[in-house]
Amino acid sequence: MMIRNMRIERQLTVEELAERAGVSRGLVYRAEEGDMGCAIGAVFELATLVGVPLFTMEQSAMTLHIANAEKTLSLLPRAVHRPKKVVKDDF
């Protein structure tokens, strides 16, 4: 959930994040959903690329961060869409 939140805040598509991390789009989707079958290294790579803090000293700080992420996620758009280029075909 936090990976998705930060990805959308940075206006990255799933395809762009997958390309930067060198993983498939499916893995990005599964990591965003919290699938426990994802390789931890790939999840850490995705989290690092979008700026998710991986380690914190206090449990209360992490709980607060998760609560804020849930609130923010409810306000963000469900997907990131890039504007399509208009082809000028009038010669």
PDB file of N, CA, C and O in Angstrom:
ATOM      1  N   MET A   1       0.824  -1.184   0.000  1.00  0.00           N
ATOM      2  CA  MET A   1       0.000   0.000   0.000  1.00  0.00           C
ATOM      3  C   MET A   1       0.876   1.259   0.000  1.00  0.00           C
ATOM      4  O   MET A   1       0.580   2.215  -0.717  1.00  0.00           O
ATOM      5  N   MET A   2       1.937   1.266   0.787  1.00  0.00           N
ATOM      6  CA  MET A   2       2.789   2.445   0.844  1.00  0.00           C
ATOM      7  C   MET A   2       3.543   2.637  -0.472  1.00  0.00           C
ATOM      8  O   MET A   2       3.788   3.768  -0.892  1.00  0.00           O
ATOM      9  N   ILE A   3       3.905   1.543  -1.114  1.00  0.00           N
ATOM     10  CA  ILE A   3       4.596   1.648  -2.401  1.00  0.00           C
ATOM     11  C   ILE A   3       3.668   2.284  -3.422  1.00  0.00           C
ATOM     12  O   ILE A   3       4.083   3.163  -4.177  1.00  0.00           O
ATOM     13  N   ARG A   4       2.428   1.850  -3.450  1.00  0.00           N
ATOM     14  CA  ARG A   4       1.455   2.406  -4.401  1.00  0.00           C
ATOM     15  C   ARG A   4       1.233   3.894  -4.136  1.00  0.00           C
ATOM     16  O   ARG A   4       1.216   4.707  -5.060  1.00  0.00           O
ATOM     17  N   ASN A   5       1.064   4.230  -2.876  1.00  0.00           N
ATOM     18  CA  ASN A   5       0.840   5.616  -2.484  1.00  0.00           C
ATOM     19  C   ASN A   5       1.977   6.516  -2.969  1.00  0.00           C
ATOM     20  O   ASN A   5       1.734   7.551  -3.589  1.00  0.00           O
ATOM     21  N   MET A   6       3.202   6.122  -2.688  1.00  0.00           N
ATOM     22  CA  MET A   6       4.353   6.940  -3.074  1.00  0.00           C
ATOM     23  C   MET A   6       4.535   6.954  -4.594  1.00  0.00           C
ATOM     24  O   MET A   6       4.954   7.964  -5.160  1.00  0.00           O
ATOM     25  N   ARG A   7       4.222   5.837  -5.253  1.00  0.00           N
ATOM     26  CA  ARG A   7       4.328   5.789  -6.721  1.00  0.00           C
ATOM     27  C   ARG A   7       3.377   6.793  -7.354  1.00  0.00           C
ATOM     28  O   ARG A   7       3.754   7.516  -8.276  1.00  0.00           O
ATOM     29  N   ILE A   8       2.150   6.838  -6.861  1.00  0.00           N
ATOM     30  CA  ILE A   8       1.161   7.761  -7.415  1.00  0.00           C
ATOM     31  C   ILE A   8       1.531   9.208  -7.093  1.00  0.00           C
ATOM     32  O   ILE A   8       1.371  10.090  -7.937  1.00  0.00           O
ATOM     33  N   GLU A   9       2.023   9.457  -5.878  1.00  0.00           N
ATOM     34  CA  GLU A   9       2.452  10.812  -5.528  1.00  0.00           C
ATOM     35  C   GLU A   9       3.558  11.299  -6.459  1.00  0.00           C
ATOM     36  O   GLU A   9       3.620  12.485  -6.786  1.00  0.00           O
ATOM     37  N   ARG A  10       4.425  10.392  -6.884  1.00  0.00           N
ATOM     38  CA  ARG A  10       5.521  10.750  -7.786  1.00  0.00           C
ATOM     39  C   ARG A  10       5.108  10.665  -9.254  1.00  0.00           C
ATOM     40  O   ARG A  10       5.930  10.851 -10.151  1.00  0.00           O
ATOM     41  N   GLN A  11       3.847  10.386  -9.485  1.00  0.00           N
ATOM     42  CA  GLN A  11       3.260  10.302 -10.825  1.00  0.00           C
ATOM     43  C   GLN A  11       4.006   9.314 -11.718  1.00  0.00           C
ATOM     44  O   GLN A  11       4.293   9.598 -12.881  1.00  0.00           O
ATOM     45  N   LEU A  12       4.310   8.161 -11.155  1.00  0.00           N
ATOM     46  CA  LEU A  12       4.928   7.080 -11.918  1.00  0.00           C
ATOM     47  C   LEU A  12       3.869   6.052 -12.270  1.00  0.00           C
ATOM     48  O   LEU A  12       3.025   5.717 -11.438  1.00  0.00           O
ATOM     49  N   THR A  13       3.905   5.556 -13.477  1.00  0.00           N
ATOM     50  CA  THR A  13       3.016   4.459 -13.836  1.00  0.00           C
ATOM     51  C   THR A  13       3.647   3.156 -13.353  1.00  0.00           C
ATOM     52  O   THR A  13       4.832   3.106 -13.023  1.00  0.00           O
ATOM     53  N   VAL A  14       2.834   2.109 -13.318  1.00  0.00           N
ATOM     54  CA  VAL A  14       3.345   0.795 -12.931  1.00  0.00           C
ATOM     55  C   VAL A  14       4.445   0.367 -13.897  1.00  0.00           C
ATOM     56  O   VAL A  14       5.459  -0.198 -13.486  1.00  0.00           O
ATOM     57  N   GLU A  15       4.236   0.640 -15.179  1.00  0.00           N
ATOM     58  CA  GLU A  15       5.219   0.268 -16.191  1.00  0.00           C
ATOM     59  C   GLU A  15       6.559   0.973 -15.957  1.00  0.00           C
ATOM     60  O   GLU A  15       7.617   0.352 -16.063  1.00  0.00           O
ATOM     61  N   GLU A  16       6.509   2.266 -15.640  1.00  0.00           N
ATOM     62  CA  GLU A  16       7.739   3.023 -15.410  1.00  0.00           C
ATOM     63  C   GLU A  16       8.490   2.498 -14.188  1.00  0.00           C
ATOM     64  O   GLU A  16       9.710   2.338 -14.226  1.00  0.00           O
ATOM     65  N   LEU A  17       7.761   2.231 -13.107  1.00  0.00           N
ATOM     66  CA  LEU A  17       8.399   1.715 -11.901  1.00  0.00           C
ATOM     67  C   LEU A  17       8.985   0.331 -12.152  1.00  0.00           C
ATOM     68  O   LEU A  17      10.096   0.036 -11.712  1.00  0.00           O
ATOM     69  N   ALA A  18       8.248  -0.512 -12.852  1.00  0.00           N
ATOM     70  CA  ALA A  18       8.739  -1.859 -13.159  1.00  0.00           C
ATOM     71  C   ALA A  18      10.017  -1.789 -13.989  1.00  0.00           C
ATOM     72  O   ALA A  18      10.959  -2.545 -13.754  1.00  0.00           O
ATOM     73  N   GLU A  19      10.044  -0.881 -14.957  1.00  0.00           N
ATOM     74  CA  GLU A  19      11.231  -0.735 -15.807  1.00  0.00           C
ATOM     75  C   GLU A  19      12.429  -0.261 -14.997  1.00  0.00           C
ATOM     76  O   GLU A  19      13.536  -0.773 -15.166  1.00  0.00           O
ATOM     77  N   ARG A  20      12.218   0.706 -14.125  1.00  0.00           N
ATOM     78  CA  ARG A  20      13.317   1.226 -13.305  1.00  0.00           C
ATOM     79  C   ARG A  20      13.857   0.167 -12.351  1.00  0.00           C
ATOM     80  O   ARG A  20      15.059   0.108 -12.092  1.00  0.00           O
ATOM     81  N   ALA A  21      12.959  -0.672 -11.827  1.00  0.00           N
ATOM     82  CA  ALA A  21      13.378  -1.703 -10.876  1.00  0.00           C
ATOM     83  C   ALA A  21      13.872  -2.966 -11.565  1.00  0.00           C
ATOM     84  O   ALA A  21      14.509  -3.809 -10.934  1.00  0.00           O
ATOM     85  N   GLY A  22      13.584  -3.101 -12.853  1.00  0.00           N
ATOM     86  CA  GLY A  22      13.992  -4.297 -13.572  1.00  0.00           C
ATOM     87  C   GLY A  22      13.150  -5.508 -13.221  1.00  0.00           C
ATOM     88  O   GLY A  22      13.646  -6.635 -13.200  1.00  0.00           O
ATOM     89  N   VAL A  23      11.861  -5.271 -12.943  1.00  0.00           N
ATOM     90  CA  VAL A  23      10.933  -6.356 -12.603  1.00  0.00           C
ATOM     91  C   VAL A  23       9.711  -6.260 -13.510  1.00  0.00           C
ATOM     92  O   VAL A  23       9.584  -5.317 -14.291  1.00  0.00           O
ATOM     93  N   SER A  24       8.821  -7.229 -13.405  1.00  0.00           N
ATOM     94  CA  SER A  24       7.608  -7.222 -14.221  1.00  0.00           C
ATOM     95  C   SER A  24       6.541  -6.330 -13.594  1.00  0.00           C
ATOM     96  O   SER A  24       6.592  -6.014 -12.406  1.00  0.00           O
ATOM     97  N   ARG A  25       5.577  -5.932 -14.420  1.00  0.00           N
ATOM     98  CA  ARG A  25       4.451  -5.143 -13.907  1.00  0.00           C
ATOM     99  C   ARG A  25       3.666  -5.954 -12.881  1.00  0.00           C
ATOM    100  O   ARG A  25       3.186  -5.410 -11.887  1.00  0.00           O
ATOM    101  N   GLY A  26       3.539  -7.246 -13.125  1.00  0.00           N
ATOM    102  CA  GLY A  26       2.814  -8.110 -12.199  1.00  0.00           C
ATOM    103  C   GLY A  26       3.426  -8.112 -10.814  1.00  0.00           C
ATOM    104  O   GLY A  26       2.713  -8.121  -9.810  1.00  0.00           O
ATOM    105  N   LEU A  27       4.763  -8.103 -10.759  1.00  0.00           N
ATOM    106  CA  LEU A  27       5.427  -8.066  -9.461  1.00  0.00           C
ATOM    107  C   LEU A  27       5.148  -6.750  -8.750  1.00  0.00           C
ATOM    108  O   LEU A  27       4.961  -6.727  -7.533  1.00  0.00           O
ATOM    109  N   VAL A  28       5.121  -5.661  -9.499  1.00  0.00           N
ATOM    110  CA  VAL A  28       4.810  -4.358  -8.890  1.00  0.00           C
ATOM    111  C   VAL A  28       3.400  -4.393  -8.306  1.00  0.00           C
ATOM    112  O   VAL A  28       3.187  -3.969  -7.171  1.00  0.00           O
ATOM    113  N   TYR A  29       2.432  -4.901  -9.082  1.00  0.00           N
ATOM    114  CA  TYR A  29       1.061  -4.997  -8.587  1.00  0.00           C
ATOM    115  C   TYR A  29       0.994  -5.855  -7.328  1.00  0.00           C
ATOM    116  O   TYR A  29       0.333  -5.486  -6.358  1.00  0.00           O
ATOM    117  N   ARG A  30       1.679  -7.001  -7.343  1.00  0.00           N
ATOM    118  CA  ARG A  30       1.635  -7.898  -6.183  1.00  0.00           C
ATOM    119  C   ARG A  30       2.295  -7.255  -4.966  1.00  0.00           C
ATOM    120  O   ARG A  30       1.802  -7.397  -3.847  1.00  0.00           O
ATOM    121  N   ALA A  31       3.402  -6.552  -5.175  1.00  0.00           N
ATOM    122  CA  ALA A  31       4.083  -5.881  -4.067  1.00  0.00           C
ATOM    123  C   ALA A  31       3.199  -4.781  -3.486  1.00  0.00           C
ATOM    124  O   ALA A  31       3.151  -4.599  -2.269  1.00  0.00           O
ATOM    125  N   GLU A  32       2.503  -4.048  -4.351  1.00  0.00           N
ATOM    126  CA  GLU A  32       1.606  -2.989  -3.873  1.00  0.00           C
ATOM    127  C   GLU A  32       0.447  -3.559  -3.062  1.00  0.00           C
ATOM    128  O   GLU A  32      -0.055  -2.904  -2.149  1.00  0.00           O
ATOM    129  N   GLU A  33       0.026  -4.761  -3.389  1.00  0.00           N
ATOM    130  CA  GLU A  33      -1.074  -5.402  -2.661  1.00  0.00           C
ATOM    131  C   GLU A  33      -0.595  -6.114  -1.398  1.00  0.00           C
ATOM    132  O   GLU A  33      -1.414  -6.553  -0.591  1.00  0.00           O
ATOM    133  N   GLY A  34       0.717  -6.233  -1.220  1.00  0.00           N
ATOM    134  CA  GLY A  34       1.251  -6.875  -0.023  1.00  0.00           C
ATOM    135  C   GLY A  34       1.357  -8.383  -0.126  1.00  0.00           C
ATOM    136  O   GLY A  34       1.331  -9.076   0.891  1.00  0.00           O
ATOM    137  N   ASP A  35       1.476  -8.904  -1.342  1.00  0.00           N
ATOM    138  CA  ASP A  35       1.615 -10.348  -1.555  1.00  0.00           C
ATOM    139  C   ASP A  35       2.891 -10.840  -0.870  1.00  0.00           C
ATOM    140  O   ASP A  35       3.983 -10.343  -1.145  1.00  0.00           O
ATOM    141  N   MET A  36       2.741 -11.813   0.016  1.00  0.00           N
ATOM    142  CA  MET A  36       3.876 -12.334   0.772  1.00  0.00           C
ATOM    143  C   MET A  36       4.797 -13.208  -0.076  1.00  0.00           C
ATOM    144  O   MET A  36       5.884 -13.566   0.379  1.00  0.00           O
ATOM    145  N   GLY A  37       4.394 -13.558  -1.290  1.00  0.00           N
ATOM    146  CA  GLY A  37       5.208 -14.394  -2.159  1.00  0.00           C
ATOM    147  C   GLY A  37       6.248 -13.627  -2.958  1.00  0.00           C
ATOM    148  O   GLY A  37       7.041 -14.235  -3.677  1.00  0.00           O
ATOM    149  N   CYS A  38       6.262 -12.309  -2.848  1.00  0.00           N
ATOM    150  CA  CYS A  38       7.234 -11.493  -3.588  1.00  0.00           C
ATOM    151  C   CYS A  38       8.609 -11.582  -2.924  1.00  0.00           C
ATOM    152  O   CYS A  38       8.718 -11.647  -1.700  1.00  0.00           O
ATOM    153  N   ALA A  39       9.638 -11.584  -3.741  1.00  0.00           N
ATOM    154  CA  ALA A  39      11.005 -11.602  -3.215  1.00  0.00           C
ATOM    155  C   ALA A  39      11.268 -10.311  -2.445  1.00  0.00           C
ATOM    156  O   ALA A  39      10.963  -9.218  -2.923  1.00  0.00           O
ATOM    157  N   ILE A  40      11.834 -10.447  -1.257  1.00  0.00           N
ATOM    158  CA  ILE A  40      12.044  -9.289  -0.391  1.00  0.00           C
ATOM    159  C   ILE A  40      12.984  -8.270  -1.036  1.00  0.00           C
ATOM    160  O   ILE A  40      12.817  -7.065  -0.843  1.00  0.00           O
ATOM    161  N   GLY A  41      13.964  -8.743  -1.795  1.00  0.00           N
ATOM    162  CA  GLY A  41      14.884  -7.826  -2.471  1.00  0.00           C
ATOM    163  C   GLY A  41      14.175  -6.956  -3.489  1.00  0.00           C
ATOM    164  O   GLY A  41      14.468  -5.767  -3.614  1.00  0.00           O
ATOM    165  N   ALA A  42      13.234  -7.555  -4.222  1.00  0.00           N
ATOM    166  CA  ALA A  42      12.473  -6.794  -5.218  1.00  0.00           C
ATOM    167  C   ALA A  42      11.577  -5.766  -4.534  1.00  0.00           C
ATOM    168  O   ALA A  42      11.451  -4.636  -5.006  1.00  0.00           O
ATOM    169  N   VAL A  43      10.961  -6.153  -3.431  1.00  0.00           N
ATOM    170  CA  VAL A  43      10.089  -5.223  -2.700  1.00  0.00           C
ATOM    171  C   VAL A  43      10.915  -4.075  -2.128  1.00  0.00           C
ATOM    172  O   VAL A  43      10.485  -2.923  -2.179  1.00  0.00           O
ATOM    173  N   PHE A  44      12.098  -4.374  -1.582  1.00  0.00           N
ATOM    174  CA  PHE A  44      12.973  -3.322  -1.069  1.00  0.00           C
ATOM    175  C   PHE A  44      13.396  -2.381  -2.193  1.00  0.00           C
ATOM    176  O   PHE A  44      13.457  -1.167  -1.994  1.00  0.00           O
ATOM    177  N   GLU A  45      13.684  -2.925  -3.358  1.00  0.00           N
ATOM    178  CA  GLU A  45      14.072  -2.099  -4.508  1.00  0.00           C
ATOM    179  C   GLU A  45      12.935  -1.158  -4.900  1.00  0.00           C
ATOM    180  O   GLU A  45      13.157   0.033  -5.122  1.00  0.00           O
ATOM    181  N   LEU A  46      11.721  -1.693  -4.984  1.00  0.00           N
ATOM    182  CA  LEU A  46      10.561  -0.867  -5.329  1.00  0.00           C
ATOM    183  C   LEU A  46      10.345   0.220  -4.285  1.00  0.00           C
ATOM    184  O   LEU A  46      10.110   1.380  -4.624  1.00  0.00           O
ATOM    185  N   ALA A  47      10.426  -0.161  -3.016  1.00  0.00           N
ATOM    186  CA  ALA A  47      10.219   0.801  -1.932  1.00  0.00           C
ATOM    187  C   ALA A  47      11.270   1.906  -1.973  1.00  0.00           C
ATOM    188  O   ALA A  47      10.951   3.079  -1.776  1.00  0.00           O
ATOM    189  N   THR A  48      12.500   1.538  -2.225  1.00  0.00           N
ATOM    190  CA  THR A  48      13.581   2.526  -2.293  1.00  0.00           C
ATOM    191  C   THR A  48      13.385   3.482  -3.461  1.00  0.00           C
ATOM    192  O   THR A  48      13.603   4.685  -3.324  1.00  0.00           O
ATOM    193  N   LEU A  49      12.974   2.951  -4.605  1.00  0.00           N
ATOM    194  CA  LEU A  49      12.787   3.790  -5.794  1.00  0.00           C
ATOM    195  C   LEU A  49      11.703   4.841  -5.606  1.00  0.00           C
ATOM    196  O   LEU A  49      11.815   5.943  -6.144  1.00  0.00           O
ATOM    197  N   VAL A  50      10.656   4.522  -4.853  1.00  0.00           N
ATOM    198  CA  VAL A  50       9.573   5.492  -4.672  1.00  0.00           C
ATOM    199  C   VAL A  50       9.711   6.298  -3.383  1.00  0.00           C
ATOM    200  O   VAL A  50       8.933   7.223  -3.147  1.00  0.00           O
ATOM    201  N   GLY A  51      10.698   5.957  -2.542  1.00  0.00           N
ATOM    202  CA  GLY A  51      10.961   6.757  -1.351  1.00  0.00           C
ATOM    203  C   GLY A  51      10.261   6.310  -0.087  1.00  0.00           C
ATOM    204  O   GLY A  51      10.066   7.119   0.820  1.00  0.00           O
ATOM    205  N   VAL A  52       9.878   5.054   0.001  1.00  0.00           N
ATOM    206  CA  VAL A  52       9.258   4.540   1.226  1.00  0.00           C
ATOM    207  C   VAL A  52      10.357   4.317   2.260  1.00  0.00           C
ATOM    208  O   VAL A  52      11.350   3.652   1.966  1.00  0.00           O
ATOM    209  N   PRO A  53      10.195   4.867   3.474  1.00  0.00           N
ATOM    210  CA  PRO A  53      11.207   4.615   4.507  1.00  0.00           C
ATOM    211  C   PRO A  53      11.158   3.140   4.918  1.00  0.00           C
ATOM    212  O   PRO A  53      10.104   2.634   5.302  1.00  0.00           O
ATOM    213  N   LEU A  54      12.288   2.463   4.837  1.00  0.00           N
ATOM    214  CA  LEU A  54      12.311   1.026   5.106  1.00  0.00           C
ATOM    215  C   LEU A  54      12.534   0.691   6.575  1.00  0.00           C
ATOM    216  O   LEU A  54      12.012  -0.308   7.070  1.00  0.00           O
ATOM    217  N   PHE A  55      13.288   1.499   7.260  1.00  0.00           N
ATOM    218  CA  PHE A  55      13.613   1.181   8.645  1.00  0.00           C
ATOM    219  C   PHE A  55      13.323   2.384   9.526  1.00  0.00           C
ATOM    220  O   PHE A  55      13.657   3.518   9.182  1.00  0.00           O
ATOM    221  N   THR A  56      12.704   2.127  10.653  1.00  0.00           N
ATOM    222  CA  THR A  56      12.448   3.176  11.628  1.00  0.00           C
ATOM    223  C   THR A  56      12.689   2.597  13.012  1.00  0.00           C
ATOM    224  O   THR A  56      12.538   1.395  13.228  1.00  0.00           O
ATOM    225  N   MET A  57      13.057   3.439  13.923  1.00  0.00           N
ATOM    226  CA  MET A  57      13.387   2.967  15.263  1.00  0.00           C
ATOM    227  C   MET A  57      12.141   2.687  16.100  1.00  0.00           C
ATOM    228  O   MET A  57      12.156   1.764  16.914  1.00  0.00           O
ATOM    229  N   GLU A  58      11.086   3.437  15.931  1.00  0.00           N
ATOM    230  CA  GLU A  58       9.922   3.327  16.801  1.00  0.00           C
ATOM    231  C   GLU A  58       8.728   2.738  16.063  1.00  0.00           C
ATOM    232  O   GLU A  58       8.444   3.107  14.924  1.00  0.00           O
ATOM    233  N   GLN A  59       8.039   1.828  16.719  1.00  0.00           N
ATOM    234  CA  GLN A  59       6.838   1.228  16.144  1.00  0.00           C
ATOM    235  C   GLN A  59       5.735   2.276  15.997  1.00  0.00           C
ATOM    236  O   GLN A  59       4.976   2.241  15.028  1.00  0.00           O
ATOM    237  N   SER A  60       5.640   3.202  16.945  1.00  0.00           N
ATOM    238  CA  SER A  60       4.589   4.220  16.880  1.00  0.00           C
ATOM    239  C   SER A  60       4.758   5.117  15.652  1.00  0.00           C
ATOM    240  O   SER A  60       3.770   5.541  15.053  1.00  0.00           O
ATOM    241  N   ALA A  61       5.996   5.402  15.282  1.00  0.00           N
ATOM    242  CA  ALA A  61       6.241   6.226  14.094  1.00  0.00           C
ATOM    243  C   ALA A  61       5.781   5.502  12.837  1.00  0.00           C
ATOM    244  O   ALA A  61       5.208   6.121  11.941  1.00  0.00           O
ATOM    245  N   MET A  62       6.026   4.203  12.764  1.00  0.00           N
ATOM    246  CA  MET A  62       5.599   3.425  11.604  1.00  0.00           C
ATOM    247  C   MET A  62       4.073   3.330  11.560  1.00  0.00           C
ATOM    248  O   MET A  62       3.481   3.443  10.487  1.00  0.00           O
ATOM    249  N   THR A  63       3.438   3.128  12.701  1.00  0.00           N
ATOM    250  CA  THR A  63       1.978   3.062  12.755  1.00  0.00           C
ATOM    251  C   THR A  63       1.368   4.378  12.292  1.00  0.00           C
ATOM    252  O   THR A  63       0.392   4.380  11.542  1.00  0.00           O
ATOM    253  N   LEU A  64       1.932   5.486  12.730  1.00  0.00           N
ATOM    254  CA  LEU A  64       1.459   6.802  12.312  1.00  0.00           C
ATOM    255  C   LEU A  64       1.658   6.998  10.811  1.00  0.00           C
ATOM    256  O   LEU A  64       0.784   7.540  10.133  1.00  0.00           O
ATOM    257  N   HIS A  65       2.796   6.562  10.294  1.00  0.00           N
ATOM    258  CA  HIS A  65       3.078   6.691   8.858  1.00  0.00           C
ATOM    259  C   HIS A  65       2.081   5.873   8.041  1.00  0.00           C
ATOM    260  O   HIS A  65       1.616   6.337   7.000  1.00  0.00           O
ATOM    261  N   ILE A  66       1.748   4.677   8.488  1.00  0.00           N
ATOM    262  CA  ILE A  66       0.784   3.831   7.781  1.00  0.00           C
ATOM    263  C   ILE A  66      -0.598   4.473   7.799  1.00  0.00           C
ATOM    264  O   ILE A  66      -1.294   4.465   6.783  1.00  0.00           O
ATOM    265  N   ALA A  67      -1.004   5.026   8.935  1.00  0.00           N
ATOM    266  CA  ALA A  67      -2.308   5.687   9.028  1.00  0.00           C
ATOM    267  C   ALA A  67      -2.375   6.882   8.079  1.00  0.00           C
ATOM    268  O   ALA A  67      -3.385   7.089   7.407  1.00  0.00           O
ATOM    269  N   ASN A  68      -1.308   7.660   8.026  1.00  0.00           N
ATOM    270  CA  ASN A  68      -1.269   8.806   7.108  1.00  0.00           C
ATOM    271  C   ASN A  68      -1.288   8.351   5.658  1.00  0.00           C
ATOM    272  O   ASN A  68      -1.916   8.990   4.814  1.00  0.00           O
ATOM    273  N   ALA A  69      -0.603   7.249   5.362  1.00  0.00           N
ATOM    274  CA  ALA A  69      -0.584   6.718   3.996  1.00  0.00           C
ATOM    275  C   ALA A  69      -1.975   6.273   3.571  1.00  0.00           C
ATOM    276  O   ALA A  69      -2.373   6.496   2.427  1.00  0.00           O
ATOM    277  N   GLU A  70      -2.716   5.649   4.472  1.00  0.00           N
ATOM    278  CA  GLU A  70      -4.081   5.216   4.153  1.00  0.00           C
ATOM    279  C   GLU A  70      -4.980   6.410   3.862  1.00  0.00           C
ATOM    280  O   GLU A  70      -5.786   6.367   2.933  1.00  0.00           O
ATOM    281  N   LYS A  71      -4.850   7.469   4.644  1.00  0.00           N
ATOM    282  CA  LYS A  71      -5.651   8.670   4.412  1.00  0.00           C
ATOM    283  C   LYS A  71      -5.299   9.306   3.067  1.00  0.00           C
ATOM    284  O   LYS A  71      -6.183   9.690   2.300  1.00  0.00           O
ATOM    285  N   THR A  72      -4.012   9.411   2.795  1.00  0.00           N
ATOM    286  CA  THR A  72      -3.566  10.010   1.542  1.00  0.00           C
ATOM    287  C   THR A  72      -3.998   9.177   0.351  1.00  0.00           C
ATOM    288  O   THR A  72      -4.425   9.721  -0.668  1.00  0.00           O
ATOM    289  N   LEU A  73      -3.891   7.861   0.470  1.00  0.00           N
ATOM    290  CA  LEU A  73      -4.250   6.965  -0.625  1.00  0.00           C
ATOM    291  C   LEU A  73      -5.717   7.107  -1.004  1.00  0.00           C
ATOM    292  O   LEU A  73      -6.071   6.972  -2.175  1.00  0.00           O
ATOM    293  N   SER A  74      -6.565   7.374  -0.030  1.00  0.00           N
ATOM    294  CA  SER A  74      -7.985   7.534  -0.336  1.00  0.00           C
ATOM    295  C   SER A  74      -8.252   8.803  -1.155  1.00  0.00           C
ATOM    296  O   SER A  74      -9.292   8.909  -1.805  1.00  0.00           O
ATOM    297  N   LEU A  75      -7.327   9.756  -1.129  1.00  0.00           N
ATOM    298  CA  LEU A  75      -7.499  11.007  -1.869  1.00  0.00           C
ATOM    299  C   LEU A  75      -6.836  10.998  -3.242  1.00  0.00           C
ATOM    300  O   LEU A  75      -7.162  11.826  -4.093  1.00  0.00           O
ATOM    301  N   LEU A  76      -5.915  10.076  -3.461  1.00  0.00           N
ATOM    302  CA  LEU A  76      -5.177  10.035  -4.724  1.00  0.00           C
ATOM    303  C   LEU A  76      -5.992   9.359  -5.816  1.00  0.00           C
ATOM    304  O   LEU A  76      -6.883   8.562  -5.520  1.00  0.00           O
ATOM    305  N   PRO A  77      -5.697   9.666  -7.069  1.00  0.00           N
ATOM    306  CA  PRO A  77      -6.392   8.976  -8.165  1.00  0.00           C
ATOM    307  C   PRO A  77      -6.017   7.501  -8.167  1.00  0.00           C
ATOM    308  O   PRO A  77      -4.960   7.116  -7.667  1.00  0.00           O
ATOM    309  N   ARG A  78      -6.896   6.682  -8.736  1.00  0.00           N
ATOM    310  CA  ARG A  78      -6.659   5.241  -8.738  1.00  0.00           C
ATOM    311  C   ARG A  78      -5.542   4.834  -9.691  1.00  0.00           C
ATOM    312  O   ARG A  78      -4.954   3.766  -9.523  1.00  0.00           O
ATOM    313  N   ALA A  79      -5.238   5.658 -10.683  1.00  0.00           N
ATOM    314  CA  ALA A  79      -4.198   5.325 -11.651  1.00  0.00           C
ATOM    315  C   ALA A  79      -3.528   6.597 -12.141  1.00  0.00           C
ATOM    316  O   ALA A  79      -4.071   7.696 -12.023  1.00  0.00           O
ATOM    317  N   VAL A  80      -2.343   6.424 -12.689  1.00  0.00           N
ATOM    318  CA  VAL A  80      -1.611   7.534 -13.291  1.00  0.00           C
ATOM    319  C   VAL A  80      -1.678   7.355 -14.798  1.00  0.00           C
ATOM    320  O   VAL A  80      -1.297   6.309 -15.322  1.00  0.00           O
ATOM    321  N   HIS A  81      -2.160   8.369 -15.490  1.00  0.00           N
ATOM    322  CA  HIS A  81      -2.265   8.319 -16.949  1.00  0.00           C
ATOM    323  C   HIS A  81      -1.426   9.438 -17.546  1.00  0.00           C
ATOM    324  O   HIS A  81      -1.530  10.593 -17.135  1.00  0.00           O
ATOM    325  N   ARG A  82      -0.615   9.093 -18.491  1.00  0.00           N
ATOM    326  CA  ARG A  82       0.188  10.081 -19.205  1.00  0.00           C
ATOM    327  C   ARG A  82      -0.633  10.609 -20.374  1.00  0.00           C
ATOM    328  O   ARG A  82      -1.344   9.840 -21.020  1.00  0.00           O
ATOM    329  N   PRO A  83      -0.549  11.903 -20.660  1.00  0.00           N
ATOM    330  CA  PRO A  83      -1.260  12.423 -21.833  1.00  0.00           C
ATOM    331  C   PRO A  83      -0.691  11.808 -23.104  1.00  0.00           C
ATOM    332  O   PRO A  83       0.523  11.673 -23.259  1.00  0.00           O
ATOM    333  N   LYS A  84      -1.580  11.442 -23.999  1.00  0.00           N
ATOM    334  CA  LYS A  84      -1.147  10.839 -25.253  1.00  0.00           C
ATOM    335  C   LYS A  84      -0.687  11.933 -26.205  1.00  0.00           C
ATOM    336  O   LYS A  84      -1.261  13.020 -26.257  1.00  0.00           O
ATOM    337  N   LYS A  85       0.360  11.619 -26.955  1.00  0.00           N
ATOM    338  CA  LYS A  85       0.878  12.576 -27.921  1.00  0.00           C
ATOM    339  C   LYS A  85      -0.055  12.630 -29.119  1.00  0.00           C
ATOM    340  O   LYS A  85      -0.517  11.605 -29.620  1.00  0.00           O
ATOM    341  N   VAL A  86      -0.318  13.843 -29.562  1.00  0.00           N
ATOM    342  CA  VAL A  86      -1.159  14.038 -30.734  1.00  0.00           C
ATOM    343  C   VAL A  86      -0.259  14.022 -31.962  1.00  0.00           C
ATOM    344  O   VAL A  86       0.700  14.788 -32.057  1.00  0.00           O
ATOM    345  N   VAL A  87      -0.578  13.152 -32.884  1.00  0.00           N
ATOM    346  CA  VAL A  87       0.202  13.033 -34.112  1.00  0.00           C
ATOM    347  C   VAL A  87      -0.300  14.067 -35.107  1.00  0.00           C
ATOM    348  O   VAL A  87      -1.487  14.116 -35.430  1.00  0.00           O
ATOM    349  N   LYS A  88       0.621  14.890 -35.585  1.00  0.00           N
ATOM    350  CA  LYS A  88       0.261  15.896 -36.585  1.00  0.00           C
ATOM    351  C   LYS A  88       0.465  15.268 -37.960  1.00  0.00           C
ATOM    352  O   LYS A  88       1.594  15.106 -38.425  1.00  0.00           O
ATOM    353  N   ASP A  89      -0.629  14.923 -38.590  1.00  0.00           N
ATOM    354  CA  ASP A  89      -0.527  14.272 -39.889  1.00  0.00           C
ATOM    355  C   ASP A  89      -1.032  15.153 -41.029  1.00  0.00           C
ATOM    356  O   ASP A  89      -1.390  14.647 -42.093  1.00  0.00           O
ATOM    357  N   ASP A  90      -1.061  16.459 -40.812  1.00  0.00           N
ATOM    358  CA  ASP A  90      -1.454  17.370 -41.890  1.00  0.00           C
ATOM    359  C   ASP A  90      -0.182  17.875 -42.575  1.00  0.00           C
ATOM    360  O   ASP A  90       0.541  18.712 -42.036  1.00  0.00           O
ATOM    361  N   PHE A  91       0.066  17.362 -43.740  1.00  0.00           N
ATOM    362  CA  PHE A  91       1.301  17.668 -44.456  1.00  0.00           C
ATOM    363  C   PHE A  91       1.180  18.945 -45.197  1.00  0.00           C
ATOM    364  O   PHE A  91       2.127  19.366 -45.862  1.00  0.00           O
TER     365      PHE A  91
END
